[in-house]
Amino acid sequence: MAIRFFHEKIEWAKNWHVYYKKEIVFGAIIFLTASLSFGIGYLANRESNHAPIVIEKCSAAAAGQ
């Protein structure tokens, strides 16, 4: 019984893959494009080192004026 169950699941997966092939390829292209653009942006930003932003605590008297 268990072998038949796994055989049915494998057949279902094969049919699902064939039925949704266009959507799977489209999703893969979007994922690869997003990954590539993130990688290029990350590498481009590494070249320009900016000074870090420093936030200073101000007193309550100075904030009210």
MOUR-V736563 format. One record per residue. N is the residue number from 0. RES is the residue in one small letter. OMEGA is omega in whole degrees, -180 to 180 (* if undefined). Layout:
n | res | omega
N | RES | OMEGA
N | RES | OMEGA
This chain:
n | res | omega
0 | m | -179
1 | a | 180
2 | i | 179
3 | r | 179
4 | f | 180
5 | f | 178
6 | h | 178
7 | e | 179
8 | k | 178
9 | i | 178
10 | e | 179
11 | w | 180
12 | a | 178
13 | k | 179
14 | n | 179
15 | w | 180
16 | h | -179
17 | v | -177
18 | y | -176
19 | y | -176
20 | k | -178
21 | k | 180
22 | e | 179
23 | i | 179
24 | v | 179
25 | f | 178
26 | g | 178
27 | a | 178
28 | i | 178
29 | i | 180
30 | f | -179
31 | l | 178
32 | t | 179
33 | a | 179
34 | s | -180
35 | l | 180
36 | s | 176
37 | f | -180
38 | g | 179
39 | i | 178
40 | g | 178
41 | y | 179
42 | l | 180
43 | a | -179
44 | n | 179
45 | r | -178
46 | e | -178
47 | s | 180
48 | n | 179
49 | h | 176
50 | a | -179
51 | p | 178
52 | i | -179
53 | v | 178
54 | i | -178
55 | e | 179
56 | k | 179
57 | c | -179
58 | s | -179
59 | a | -180
60 | a | -179
61 | a | -179
62 | a | -178
63 | g | -176
64 | q | *
